């Protein structure tokens, strides 16, 4: 209103003065709206940039974690393979030791069996010789020969 009075005082008719003030007010409102819109767009752009940076950091962190996991899995795999190989070597050594012990025991049993058979054959031969001698003595005493 104050602006309209100043325009009237400058010789501009009241209708024109009010129209000029109204147009100027709308221009100012549009300017404020455009500035607000531009600020909003700039804020949105900054937010998008921050989001992009956050997303890039997130991707980098995921890649770093993936590398750490891969490294850990490779290390674990290597360690497990080494343990399995060590365990297999120990098992093979135990099996070889057990087989050697069994072969030794089997050889000892076979030797004992041969000894027992030789002793049995020796006792049998001795028994036959004794029986033959006794039979020979009995036959000689009975006068049959």
Residue, then its C-alpha position, 0 to 999 in steps of 0.5 A: x500500500x505504501x508503494x501504491x501511495x508513492x506511485x500516486x504521488x508521482x502522478x500515476x493513476x490509482x488503478x495503474x499504481x495498484x496494478x504495478x504494485x500487484x505485478x511487482x509483488x507477484x514478481x517478488x513472490x516468484x523470485x522468492x519461489x524460484x530462489x527457494x526452488x533453486x535452493x531446494x534443487x541444490x539441496x537435493x543435488x547435495x543430498x544425491x552427491x552425499x548419497x553417491x559418496x555414501x554408496x561409493x563408501x558402502x561399495x568400497x567397504x563391501x569390496x574390502x570385506x569381501x577381500x578380507x573374507x576371501x583372504x580368510x577363507x584361503x588361509x583357512x583352506x590352506x590350514x585345513x589342507x595342511x592339517x588333513x595332510x598331516x593327519x593322513x601322514x600320521x594315519x599312514x604311519x600308524x597303519x604302516x607301524x601296525x602292519x609291521x607289528x602284525x607281520x612280526x607277530x604273524x612271523x613269530x606265530x609261524x615260527x612257533x607253529x613250525x617249532x610245535x610241528x617239529x617238536x610234535x614230529x620229534x615226539x611222534x618219532x620218539x614215541x614210534x621208536x620207543x614203541x618199536x623198541x618195546x615191541x622188539x623187546x617183547x618179541x625177543x623175550x617171548x621167543x617168537x623171533 
